[in-house]
């Protein structure tokens, strides 16, 4: 099984999530009404990575979550790659609180995971939605918001969007990439944020790009609030070693205290790379 190499930006992301996971379980352990607090990783990967800086193995978010004290009461790990899902199937054999799934997380979350997290279950969950690109659907995010029981970290995948969608002329983008963007965003309204129609000297209509990924990321966070995540801090931008933008790490919750904790963590790391 191939283990991904990760750069400093990904190591920082892992530290951010690790810090929040630690705070989350400590808080939830002291809520007498709570019947369970659940960790969900929808793109679990291999569970570990190789640092490009050091060449050493780096535990991924799933393994960090499994090691946190106090522990979560349940864990759900999902991956589209069967070999990677098998990593957590092996853990599942020795740990009844672990549930491993192979397949599309959008379908599995709807059918297998979210139904057990309705508000009257008195369970709460932290869900990591960290795809490599535009593989997440807005309907999945919306379903999590409607439950009012889930905090989420979301990777807003700038690199995939820039490479495959945000051309100066949107007609150059492949139809399948436009469809992926529409599914991730929820509709086609992102086009109106980035392009205006202009009439040429010959009377033709063309689309002219007027803005970039920064506008999209800002509006995406507004959309999270509009569907029920009332507390959304300013996301943190992750860059590569050449200072090129890779993705925004976004967080959304229905609790102001959660927003405050994540905002403090984000601010600690905003200028460290």
C-alpha positions in Angstrom: 0.0 0.0 0.0 1.4 3.4 -1.0 1.9 5.9 1.9 1.6 9.5 0.9 4.4 12.0 1.4 3.3 15.2 3.1 4.8 18.7 3.4 4.9 21.1 6.2 1.4 22.4 5.5 -0.1 19.0 5.9 1.8 18.4 9.2 0.4 21.7 10.5 -3.1 20.6 9.5 -2.6 17.4 11.4 -1.5 19.4 14.5 -4.5 21.7 14.2 -6.9 18.8 14.1 -5.1 17.0 16.8 -5.3 20.0 19.2 -9.0 20.4 18.6 -9.6 16.6 19.0 -8.0 16.8 22.4 -10.0 19.7 23.5 -13.2 18.2 22.1 -13.1 14.9 24.0 -12.2 16.6 27.3 -15.2 18.9 27.0 -17.6 16.1 25.9 -16.5 13.8 28.7 -17.9 16.3 31.2 -21.4 16.6 29.6 -23.7 14.5 31.7 -26.4 14.5 29.0 -24.1 13.1 26.3 -24.6 9.5 25.4 -21.6 9.3 23.1 -19.1 11.5 21.1 -18.1 10.2 17.7 -15.1 10.7 15.5 -15.6 10.5 11.7 -12.9 10.6 9.1 -14.5 10.5 5.6 -11.2 10.4 3.7 -9.2 8.3 6.2 -6.3 7.4 4.0 -3.6 5.0 5.1 -3.6 6.4 8.7 -0.1 7.5 8.4 2.2 9.6 6.1 5.9 10.2 5.4 7.2 13.6 6.2 9.0 15.3 3.2 11.1 17.2 5.8 12.4 14.4 7.9 11.5 11.2 6.0 9.9 9.8 9.1 6.4 8.4 9.6 3.8 10.8 10.7 0.5 9.6 12.3 -2.5 10.8 10.4 -5.7 12.3 11.9 -7.3 8.8 12.4 -4.4 7.4 14.4 -4.1 10.7 16.4 -7.9 10.4 17.2 -7.5 6.8 18.3 -4.7 7.8 20.7 -6.5 10.8 22.3 -7.4 10.7 26.0 -10.2 10.5 26.9 -11.1 8.5 23.9 -14.1 8.9 21.6 -16.9 6.5 22.2 -17.1 5.5 18.5 -14.9 5.9 15.4 -16.0 5.8 11.8 -13.3 5.6 9.1 -14.1 5.7 5.4 -11.9 5.5 2.3 -12.5 4.9 -1.4 -9.3 2.8 -1.6 -9.9 -0.7 -0.4 -6.4 -1.3 0.8 -6.6 1.8 3.0 -10.0 0.8 4.3 -8.4 -2.6 5.2 -6.0 -0.8 7.6 -9.0 0.1 9.8 -10.7 -3.2 9.3 -7.7 -4.7 11.1 -8.1 -2.2 13.9 -11.8 -2.9 14.0 -11.2 -6.6 14.8 -9.6 -5.6 18.1 -11.6 -2.5 18.9 -15.4 -2.7 18.8 -15.7 1.1 18.9 -14.1 1.3 15.4 -16.1 1.0 12.2 -14.4 0.8 8.8 -16.0 1.4 5.5 -14.8 1.1 1.9 -16.6 3.3 -0.7 -17.9 6.8 -1.5 -18.1 8.7 1.7 -21.0 10.8 0.4 -23.2 7.6 0.2 -21.8 6.0 3.3 -22.3 9.0 5.5 -25.9 9.3 4.4 -26.8 5.6 4.8 -24.6 4.3 7.6 -23.3 7.1 9.8 -25.5 10.2 9.9 -28.8 8.3 10.8 -27.4 7.4 14.2 -26.5 11.0 15.0 -29.9 12.7 15.0 -30.4 15.3 17.6 -32.5 13.1 20.0 -29.7 10.5 20.1 -27.9 12.8 22.5 -24.7 12.0 20.6 -22.3 14.5 19.2 -19.6 14.1 16.5 -16.6 15.6 14.9 -16.3 14.9 11.2 -13.2 15.4 9.1 -13.9 16.1 5.5 -10.5 16.3 3.9 -10.6 15.2 0.3 -7.7 15.5 -2.2 -9.9 17.5 -4.5 -13.5 18.1 -5.5 -14.8 14.7 -4.2 -17.2 16.0 -1.6 -20.8 16.9 -2.3 -22.6 19.9 -0.9 -25.6 17.7 0.0 -23.3 15.8 2.4 -22.2 19.0 4.1 -25.8 20.2 4.3 -27.0 16.9 5.8 -24.4 17.3 8.6 -25.6 20.8 9.3 -29.2 19.8 9.5 -28.5 17.2 12.2 -27.1 20.0 14.5 -24.9 17.4 16.2 -21.7 17.6 14.2 -18.6 19.8 14.1 -16.8 19.6 10.8 -13.3 20.4 9.4 -13.5 20.8 5.6 -10.7 21.1 3.0 -11.6 23.7 0.5 -9.5 22.4 -2.4 -8.0 25.5 -4.1 -5.4 23.5 -6.1 -8.0 21.3 -7.8 -10.3 24.2 -8.4 -7.5 26.4 -9.9 -6.2 23.6 -12.1 -9.5 22.4 -13.5 -12.2 25.0 -13.1 -11.0 28.6 -12.7 -9.8 29.4 -16.2 -9.9 33.0 -17.5 -12.5 31.6 -20.0 -14.8 29.2 -18.1 -15.7 27.5 -21.5 -12.2 26.0 -21.4 -13.1 23.8 -18.3 -14.2 20.3 -19.0 -17.9 19.6 -18.4 -17.1 16.9 -15.9 -15.0 19.3 -13.9 -17.8 21.9 -13.9 -20.1 19.2 -12.7 -17.7 18.3 -9.8 -17.6 22.0 -8.9 -21.3 22.3 -9.0 -21.7 19.2 -6.8 -19.2 20.5 -4.3 -20.7 24.0 -4.2 -24.3 22.9 -4.3 -25.3 24.9 -7.4 -23.8 27.1 -10.2 -23.8 30.4 -8.1 -20.0 30.3 -7.9 -19.9 31.4 -11.5 -21.6 34.7 -10.7 -18.9 35.4 -8.0 -16.1 35.0 -10.5 -17.3 36.0 -13.9 -19.3 38.8 -15.6 -20.8 38.8 -19.1 -19.4 41.4 -21.5 -20.4 42.2 -25.1 -17.6 42.3 -27.6 -17.2 44.7 -30.4 -18.7 42.1 -32.7 -21.8 41.7 -30.5 -20.9 38.4 -29.0 -21.2 37.7 -25.3 -18.1 36.5 -23.4 -17.4 35.7 -19.7 -14.6 37.7 -18.1 -13.0 36.6 -14.9 -13.2 39.2 -12.2 -12.0 37.5 -9.0 -10.3 34.4 -7.7 -10.3 31.6 -5.1 -10.2 34.1 -2.1 -13.7 35.2 -3.0 -14.9 31.6 -3.3 -13.4 30.6 0.0 -15.0 33.5 1.8 -18.4 32.9 0.3 -18.1 29.1 1.0 -17.8 29.9 4.7 -20.9 32.1 4.4 -22.8 29.3 2.8 -21.8 27.0 5.7 -23.5 29.6 8.0 -26.6 29.8 5.9 -27.2 26.0 6.1 -27.1 26.0 9.9 -23.5 26.1 11.0 -23.8 29.3 13.0 -20.2 29.4 14.2 -17.6 29.5 11.4 -14.2 31.1 12.1 -12.0 32.6 9.4 -10.4 29.7 7.6 -6.7 29.2 7.5 -4.9 29.2 4.1 -2.3 26.4 3.6 0.5 27.1 1.1 3.3 25.0 -0.3 7.1 25.7 0.1 6.9 28.0 -2.9 4.1 30.0 -1.2 1.5 28.7 -3.7 -2.0 28.3 -2.3 -3.1 24.7 -1.8 -6.3 24.8 0.2 -8.2 26.5 2.9 -8.9 24.5 6.1 -12.4 25.5 7.2 -14.2 24.7 10.4 -18.0 24.9 11.2 -20.0 24.3 14.3 -23.2 25.3 16.0 -21.4 26.2 19.2 -19.6 29.5 19.8 -17.2 27.8 22.2 -16.0 25.5 19.5 -15.5 28.4 17.1 -13.4 30.1 19.8 -11.2 27.1 20.4 -10.5 26.6 16.7 -10.0 30.3 16.0 -7.3 30.3 18.7 -5.6 27.3 17.2 -5.8 28.7 13.7 -4.3 32.0 14.8 -1.4 30.2 16.4 -0.5 28.6 13.0 -1.4 31.3 10.5 2.1 32.7 10.1 4.3 29.8 11.1 5.1 28.7 7.5 
